[in-house]
Amino acid sequence: MTPEAGAIVLGGQAFVGDADGALYWPHERLLVVSDLHLEKASSFARRGVFLPPYDTATTLARLADVVRRYVPRAVIALGDSFHDDDAPQRLNGPDRDTLLSLQQGRDWIWISGNHDPDPAIGIGGIFRDSVVFGSLTFRHEPAAACDGGEVAGHLHPVARVRARGRSVSRKCFACDGQRLIMPAFGVLTGGLNVRDRAFAAVFSALDFTAHMLGRSRLYAIAASRCLPD
């Protein structure tokens, strides 16, 4: 695997793919994250499935680190920011304070997802179904057909490769230079193999790159070299 130092070219623009799973556009000072799934543990607990109840605090701490690194003028949360419609009301005081403090001094755009389709009260920011910056459209689910550039989430891409005699799976950015699918940022989020047919519907072929998340950098792997499940 060859380190790419986080460089991703999309729509002719230079982006930085952060090893924590965020995307930064230096020209616009724009930070993008997707699929936070805040309050997933509390959602499962209501159904009798008990997970460690620290997912929201941990995800927000990681997000705070990313915001401090890049100091963006705007943040787009690309849908499924909360695990269900009631999740914003279940935020505890400290987590709500953290979320609101991250928005101070910058624009914050919540994109509607399939888990959190409706605007929420008390979490700041503005709410949109999608938003356009330059030639790029930012939305939650990849469009069935897209003539211009697109940044989407929803699919939680994961790439699996063979390295040093063993199989390694990592979250990744999936990108063909015109369309990009974000990795899920939340700590309790699973993933979908980039060789799944859902990605073929977006990219039409295996002519895209999986930018795998490492500890401190990305590793660019041709999708055709990634292993299926």
N, C-alpha and C positions, 0 to 999 in steps of 0.2 A: 504494500500500500504506500502511495506517495503523498506526503503531507502537502496540503494546498494553502496552508496558513490562513484559511478562512475565506479566500477570495472566490466569489461567485459572480459571474456576469449574467445579467438578466435584462433583456430588452436593450442591449448596448450600454447599460449602466453598471458600474462597479458596486457590488454589495459586499458586506462582511457577514459571513455566517459564523455566529458565535457558538463555541463548543457547548454552551448551556442550552442551545436550541432556539435562540433569538436571531433575527435577521436585522442588520443595520444598513441603512442607505445613507452614506456620508453626505452626498450632494444635497439631500433634503433634510438631513439630521432627523431621520425617521426610523423609529425602532418598531419592529413587528414581532409579536408572539402569537401563538395559536394554541387552542385547546388546553387551557389551564385546568379546566374541570374542578374548580374550587368547590369545596364541600362535598366531594365525592364520598368520603368516608361516612359523613353524617347521613347522606342519602341512602347508602347501603345499610347503615345501622337501623334506619326506620323500617327496613325489610327483614331485620334479624340477621344480617350479615355484618360481622364486626371486623373492621379494619383498623389499623393504627390511626387514631383521631388527630394526626398532626399534619395531614396533607396540605391543608390550606396555609398554615403558618410556614411550612417548608417551601412550598411553591412561591409564596410571596417573598420569602427571604432570598430565594434565587433570583426572582424578578428584580428585587431591590439591588442586588449585586450588579445585574446587567444594566439597570438604569444608571447606577453610579459610574459604571465603566464608560458608557457612551454619552451620557448627559444629553439625551435627545430633546428636540423641541416639540416632538409629537410622538405619541405611542398609539399603535393600532393593535387592539386585542381581537384576533381574527376569528371570533366565534367559539362557542362552547367554552366560554370563560367560566361559566358555572355549570355544575353537573345537572341541575334541574331548575325549574322555574322558581321554586321556593328557596333556593340556596342563598341568594343575597340576604334574605331575612334571617338565615341561620348563622351568618357571620358573627363571631364574637367581637367584643369591643376592640381588643388590641389588633385583630386582623383587619377590621374595618378601618381603624386609624392608620394602619400601615398602608392599606390600599389608597386611602385618600391622600396621604402624605406623598405618595409616589406621583400623584397628579399635579402637585403644586408647581407652578411655573411652566407648565407645558399643556398642550392639547392632548386629550385622551379620547380615543374613538373606540366604542364597543361595537363590533360587528355581530349581528344576530347569527346564532347557530341553530342547529337542530335540537340541541339540549336546552338552549336558553333563547327562545325566539322573541321574547317580549322585553321591552325596556324595563329596567328595575329602578326602584326608588332608593336613594340614600347611598349610592356607590359612586357618584360623580360622573364626569364625562358626558359625551353625547352618544346617541345611538343611531346606527345606520344599518341598512341591509347590505350595502357595499359602499366603497369609496374609491375615487379615482385620483391618482397622483401622476401627473405627466401622462405617459402612455400606458401606465399600469393600472389594472383594476384589482382591488383587494376585496376578496369575498371569502365566505366560509367554505362552501362546497365548490369544487371545480365545475366550471360551466361545461355543458355538453359539447359546445363548440365555442371557440374563442379566437377571434381574428387578431386581437392585440395581445399585449403582455398581460399576465395574470399571476397573482400570488394568492394561494388558497391554502386551506387546512383540511380538517375533517378526516382525512384518510390515515393519519398517524403513521407515516412511512418508516419502515425499518428495513435495513439491508443486512444480509447474512453473507459472509465470505469465509473462505478457508485461509487461515494464517498460522504459520508455524505448526502445521499438522493438526490444527483443531478448528472447529467452526466457531465464528465470532459473530454475534448479532448486535447491532447498534441502531439507535434512532438516526435518522438522516434527513437532509433536504433532498428532494428529488427535483431535478431541473434539467430542461433541454435548451436553455438559453432564452426561451420566450415564455414558458410557464414554469412555475415553481410551486411545489407542495411542501408546506412547512411541517417539521416534526412537532409532535405534541409536547408542550412545555410542562404540563402538570406531572407531579411525581407519581401519581397513581394511574397514569395512562398507559395502556398497552400499545401494540403496534401491528401494522399490516405489512407483510413482506412486499417489497417493491416489484416482485415478480408476479404478484397477484393480478388478475384480469382487470381489477379496478384501475390500476395504473396504465394498463394498455389502453383503456378507454380515454385516458387523458392525453397520453403521449403518442398513441397510435402504433408505436413500435418500441423496441428496447434501445432506441437512440436517445438516451438521456443518461444523466450522471447521478449517482447516489453519493452525496457528500456526507459521509458518516461522521458522527460526533465522537471525537476522542476526548481524552482528559483535558487537553488544552488547545486542541486544533482540530481541523477537519481533515478527512482523508477522502479523496475523490476516486470513486470506483465506477467504471462503466457498468450500467445496469446489466448488460449481457454477461458480465463476469460474476454477478451476484448469484447466490445459490437460491433455488426455490425451497419452499418448506418441505 
